[in-house]
Amino acid sequence: MRIVDVRATPVTVPLKRPLRWSFGVEVTTTRTIVELITDEGLVGIGETRGGDEIVRAIELHRDLFIGLDPLEVGRITRRFSVFRMTSEQLALVGAAKLAGTAVEMACWDLVGKILGKRCGDLWGGIERERIEFAAYVFYRYASTTEVGDGDRAENAADHADELFDLYGFRDIKFKNGVLTPEEEIRSVRLMRERLAGRLRYLRIDPNAVWSVETSIRVLNELADYDLEFCEDPTWGIEGMSLVRQRTPVPLATNMCCVTFEQIPLAVRTRALDVILGDVHFWGGPSSVLQLAKVCETFNIGMSLHSDRELGISTAAVLHVAAAEPMVSHSIDTHLIEQADDIITVPFEFRDGRLDVPTGPGLGVEIDQDKLRFYHEYHREHGEASEFADAMQADFRAKFPKF
């Protein structure tokens, strides 16, 4: 069998409500959906972060995978890795890395379909059929034109209440670094008070916007609220190390340590306790599975990161978590906040968990009508669309059956 063609389709999907974080306000997610076509008519699917630049990178590097057997997924992954390390076109390195992620994911989907095996079984064996997630709590706006009470501690606590009531979560990841530290401390206190008896673990993520001094002060104040960990309170490995020396709160990262060459320094400086692997940022499922072994070697905790992925990447995350016991913390997910998906059977949370897909490969399929619709919206509005409300209304008008 040989890969003979590829379709790379950028899509932009709105979020239900604008979500605030330390870098601004999120209203949409933009992803590239990859379909690898074989000479025997099988199609493997993958997904990655980003849009038009990913499509360009895939087209530029077709020679890395076209003509190869999808069972040679290791060779294809290495080819993208070698490009990343040797290319002088630095502007393309990030896009090539993310493009390679989607191609690798689609190859594994093909391998699973060829062999009649689920990806999790190809990656070591599925040990659990249901995976637990943390409620991803934000400060939110009512819409792009109604900011409402998004500047108050109660806003995030209300979001936490909603997610626990609707989906049965036990843990919270609180995206903060938005309001003053004092108001955000009040948000944590409100969540603990309102969800007493229901809330197990609570973690926070200010996305590295606090100084070392602020990080130490705030985390020491929050120590009484039994934080599971704080993800990236300040910038860089050295800054994280300084904070970790002076606070009892464990530190996690998806920012200061995102490549294998950064791990030795992070370990030597004792900068972190948990790494959040990401099937896109780390370069694909194989890299995340490799990361798990490194974390096991150095006794570092591990969870999985979310960056507004749609259903295809969510399936990949589920298979990784099902097969890798080092994923010992509940997983992040934006999935609930997205207004729609591009797979035929969207995932549904029960008791804060998702079922691992049962079909071969990734176990999900593309809804081609939705793929075309959200691709067209991407072409009209681009990646940083400010029209989430209009997008949702337009979608409901054009596709009432959804």
N, C-alpha and C positions, 0 to 999 in steps of 0.2 A: 504494500500500500504506500502511496505517496501523497504528500500535500501538493495540490496543483493550483490552488487559488486561495485568496483571502479577501474577506469583506470587513472593513473597519468603519463603523458607523458611530459618530458622536451624537449624544443625546443630552438634552437638558430637561430635567424634571423638577417641578416646584416642590418646595417644602410646604407643609400645612400652614405654618406660621413663621414669620421671620425670627431667627434665632440669633441671639447676641453672644459674641465671644470677644476675647481680648483684641482680635485683629479687625473687628467690625461686626457686620450683620450678614448672616447667611440667609438667602431666600430660595436658592435652587441648588441642585447638584448637577455637575456635568461629568459624564462618563463616556468612555469609548467602548463599544461592544464589538468584539472580534469574532468572526466566524471563519474557521479554517475548513476548506473543502478538499476532500480527498478524491483520487481517481476512481474510487469505488462508490462514491456518492454519499459517504458519511460526512456529517458536519459536526465539528467540535466548537464549543462556544467558550469565550472568556470575556473578562471585563477589567477595566483599569481606570484609574483616575485621569481626568483631563480630557480635552477634546481635539481640536484641529491639529495641535502640535503632535499629538499621539498618532493621528492618521498619517501625517507627513513622515513621522519616524518609521512607521510600519512600511509605508511604501518605499522609503529610502533603503530599508534593510530587508526587503523581500528575499534577497539571496541567502539570508541566514537560515531560512526555513523552507522555502519553496523547493520542492523536489525531494525532500527528506521524508522518511517514514516517521509518522508520529510516535512510534515506539522508541525512536531515538530522541526522546524529549530531553534527556540529559545532555546530549550533544548540542541541541538547539539552545538550551539554557546557557551552556558554557559559551557559545558563540556570542550571545548578547552580553555576557559578563566580560569577555575579552574586549569587546567593543567599548564597553564602559571604561575599562581601565586604560586603554591605549589611545582613545580618540582625543585629538586636540580641539575638536569642535565642542567646546564646553557647553555651549547653549543647547546642544542636542543630547548631552549625556543624560540628563534627567528624563527627557522624553523617551530616549532609547531604553532606559531602565524600566520605565512604566510600560512601554510598548512590549518589551520582553515578558513582563509579568502576564499580560493578557494572552500573548502567544503561548507561553508555557501552560497557562490555565486551560486554554483550548486544546492543547496537545494531551494533557491529562484526561480531559473530557473524552477525547477520541480514544485514548488507550482504554479507558473504562468501558466505552461502548464496544470496542473491538473484543475485549476479553470478557464482557459481561460482569464487570466488577465495579463496585463503588470506589470513588477516589480515596475515601478514608481507608478502605481495605488495601488499596495500592500503596498507601503511605504508612503502613505498619499495622493496620488492623483496627477496625472500629470497636472501641471498648465501651462506649455509651451512646445511646440512641437519642437522648435529649440533652441539650446544652443550655446551661444557665447564662443569662445576660443581666447586666446592671441597667437600671433605668437611667437614661441619659438626660439629666435635668439641666435646663437652661433658664436664663432670663429671656422672656419672649415679648414680642410685640403682637398686638391683635392682628395687624395687617401691615402692609407697606406704607399705608397712609395714616394708620391709627397706632400711635406709640403706646397709648394706655399707661399702665402703671409699671412699665418695664424697668424703672429705676428704683424699685423698692424690694426689700428682702422678701416680702410676701409673694412676689411674683414667682420666684424660683420655688418657694415652698408650695405654692398652689400647683405648679407643674408636677412636683414630686407626688402630691396627693393624687392628682389625676392619673399619673402613670401607675401608681400602686393600685388604685381602685379598678382601673380598666384592664390591667394586664398581669397583676399578681406578682410584681417584682418583690425581691427581698433586699436588694442592694441598690445603691445610688452612686453614679458618677456625676458630680456637680461641676459643670463648666463655668468657672468663675474668672477672676481677673478683669471684671467689667465695672463693678461699682467700687466704692471705697472699701478698704479691708474691713473696717468696722461694720459696714452694712453687710458684707459677705459673711462675716462671723455670725451676724444675727441670722442670716439665711440658714447657716448650718444649725444653729441652735433651734430655729423654728422647725426644721425638718426632723431633728431628733425628738422634739417635744410632740409634734403632731403625729409622727409615725411610731411612737413608743410601742414596743411590743411587736411591731411589724418590720421595722428597719433593722437589718443585720449589719452590713458593712456600708460605710460611707467614705468615698474618696473624692478629692477635689483636684481641679486642673486649671490653674491660672495661665497656662501657656507661656510660662517664662517671662511674664511682664513685671514681676516683683524684683526689687533689688535683693541682694543677699541679706541686708539688714532687715528689710520688711519681711522677707520670707521667714527669717528666724523668729522675729517678733510674733507674726501671725500664727505660725505653726505651733509655737509654744503656748499661745493662747488657746488654740484649737485642740491641744493635746488632751484636754479634759473631755472632748467629745468623741474620743475613740476612733480617730481616723484610720481607715485601712491603709492608705498611703496618700501622699500628695504627688501628683504627676507634674513634673517640670515647673517648680515654683519660680526658678530663676534661670538665667541663661548659661549654658556651657557646662562642661564636665567640672572645671575648676570651681565655678560658682556653686554647683550642686554639692560638691565635696565640702565646701565651707559651710553650707547650710546643714548638711547631714551630720557634721561634727558637733553641732550646737542645738540639735532638736531631737526629741525621741520619736518623731513621726517618720516612718519609712518613706523613702523617695522612689518614684518611678519615672520612667522617661519614654517618650516617643519623639524627642527632639534632640537631646544632646548626644544620644548614642543610637544611630540608625544605620551604621555599617559595621562590618566585622572588625575593620582596622581600628575602630574607636573603642572596642571592648577592653583591650589590655589597659589603657589609661583609666577607664572608668573603674576597673577592678582594682588597680593599684591605688587609686585615690579614694576608694570606698565611697564613690559618689552616688551610688544607687542601690536599691534593694530589689527592684522589679523592672523588667523590660517589657514593653508592650510591642510585640511583634506585629507587623503589618504586611499582609500578603502583597501589597503594592510597593510600599516604600523600601522594603527589604529585598525586593527583586523577584518575588514569586513564592508559591507554596514550598518549593524545595529549600529555598533560603530560610524560610521561617522554621521548617523542620530541623535544619542545621543549627539555627539559632537556639532551638530548644535543647540540643545536646550541649551547646556551649554554656547555657544557663545552668544546666544540670551539673556540669563540671565545676563551675564556680559558685554553686549554691545560690544562684540568683533566681528570684521568683519570676513568673512569666504570665502574661495575659495577652489578649489580642486587641488591637486598636481598630477604631472605626473612623472612616472619613467619608461619610455619606454614601456608602456603597449601595448598589441596587442588588437585586436578587441573585444574580450570577455570582458575584463576589461573596455575598452572604453564604451561598451554598459552599463555596470553597472554604470559607472561614469555619463553617460547621464541620466539614470533613477534617480539617486540620485539628480542631479542638477535640473531635471524637476519637482521633487516632493518636494524639500526643498527650500523655498524662502530665507533662510539665506545664500545660496550661492549667494552672491551679487557682486562678482568680476568675470570677465571672467576667464576661466579655462585654466590651462596649458595643453599642449599636445606635445608629441614627435612623434605623429602618422605620420605626413607628412615626417619625416626624415627616416622612416623605409622603407626598400626596398620592403617589402612584408608583407602579413598578412596570418593568418590561418583560416579566416572565408570565407564563400562562396561568400558573397557580401561585399567587403571592403567599409568602410565609405568614403564619398567624401565631401570635404568642399565646401560650397557655401557662399559667403559673410562672411567668417570667422566663419561660424556656421556649426553644424552637426544636422541632424534630429534625433529625438528620435525614436528608432526602434518601429515598429507598431505591431510586432508579440507577442504572449504570452511569458511570462517569460522575459528573457533578449532580445529576439527577433532576435538573431543571431544564426547561425549554423556553425559547424566546417567543413572545407574542408579537408576531410580525406587524400587526396593525398598530400596536403601541410603539414599537420600534420606529416605524415610519412617522408616526405623529410627533414623537418627541425629537426625532431627528429634524423634522421640518421646523419645529419650534426652536431648536438650536440654531438652525440657519437664519431664522428671522430675528432672534433676540441675542444670540451669542451666549457666552459662558457666564457672564456676570449680569444676567437679566435682573431687572428691578421690577418685573411685571408678574410676580408669582400669583397675585390674586386674579389678574386678567387671564393668565395661563390656565388656571384651574377652571374659570368660568368658560373659557373658549373650549377647553377639552370636554367639559360636560355637555356643551352644546353640540359639538361635532360627534362625540362618541357616547350617547346616552346609555348604551348597553353596558358600559364599564362603570 
